[in-house]
Amino acid sequence: MRTVSSPRAKVFRNAVVAGAVTAVASTAVALLTAPAAQAATTLAGAAQEKGRYFGTAVAANRLSDSTYVGILNREFDSVTAENEMKIDALEPNQNQFVYTNADRIVNHAINQGKKVRGHTLAWHSQQPGWMQNMSGSTLRNAMLNHVTRVATYYRGKIHSWDVVNEAFADGSSGARRDSNLQRTGNDWIEAAFRAARAADPGAKLCYNDYNTDNWQHAKTQAVYRMVQDFKSRGVPIDCVGFQAHFNSGNPVPNNYHTTLQNFADLGVDVQITELDIEGSGTSQAEQYRGVTQACLAVARCTGITVWGIRDTDSWRASGTPLLFDGGGNKKAAYHAVLAALGGSSTNPPTTTTTPPPGGGGCTATYSPAESWPDRFNGRVAVTGSNNWIVTVTLSSPQRMSATWSAQFSWDSSGMVATVRPNGSGNNFGFTVMHGGNTSTPRVSCRVA
Ligand code: 9MR
């Protein structure tokens, strides 16, 4: 992911550096007295500690749903547009590109510091009408033009592109899927990869498909042979995406780890790109756990993306295949994935209130606010006095990287802030770099 450079980001970085310098003197003491670092409490936070990302498909029309966006911002550090970057969406008329909805998703992700998976540059499905009616070299050129224009437009913003999607047939043939693109010549896939590399040399280029999870299946073997061939001939491919849409008729195979490892051994990254598992309760949770463990067991499995946030957001909503229920509550499957990633959901930030001592005095109420994979904001509201002193205590390895609306000073450990009014009222806030410890800062208030 590229760094977004804005004046605000620079101020933020400087604040982090300053905080780090103040903290150096007390590191030895902090190490002796600090409680054991707590486990990450979000999917993205836990995945990052394993060197991976945890993403979700996002639909642009849900970005106005605050529950949806709240979960998205808190839990995920990678985003795939569910439909908005497909060919019909981006090039509805030939050579007329419409990026509005795709940009809403990409910009949201980038503003929140999340990666973006691009989905998808070349596919037999969801083609605009004008492309469906094309064939031969006209179609080949139109496809390559689409790849070049879109990958160029998003150059520098996309972590991984699904360059080609679903190009192999189901069943036992091991053949390419018949399509207008396939009929332009068997080399259409490598042509698409070369065009994508030329347009965005920094993006990882993936082949993405479904029903490629079971190592024994002909389709899996056929994709494997194509990747092997591409690697041997220098066709630019960096990754293979396993969509991983599972249900009772297509359960998680017990050789899933073997499949991922065998592809990785070809010298490509593997990514689980559209995970959903129909079911409920323990059985669903155990399958999610198995998929997560399979990815963690393969060094080149770089991330997992689930295909939606709440069950009600899913393309298979009736199968309740996702990690959050329709109300946005964490399901057993969520807890299984988080635990498999080494995280823990036992210490979510909560509101704490310090009552005024002996009736008089003041009260400081802490409320959790925005959160990102590496940091969170907290707000404190003071009542009972305008002449207050609030103490905010962090726990190691937390550090404050930004403050606002009050005057802050720190003790020598950098963990205890003494906060006084600065003339801007009785509410203030701060950003905590949590270093994996998302426990709630403690606040207390006294009258000066
Ligand atoms: O989830 C997508 C759904 O909203 C669309 O109607 C459908 C149309 O093809 O595509 C779904 O996403 C698919 C993805 O792009 C490719 N792999 C299979 C996914 C589920 O159908």
Residues whose N, C-alpha, C, O or C-beta is under 5 A from the ligand:
A	BS01	9MR	E82 W315
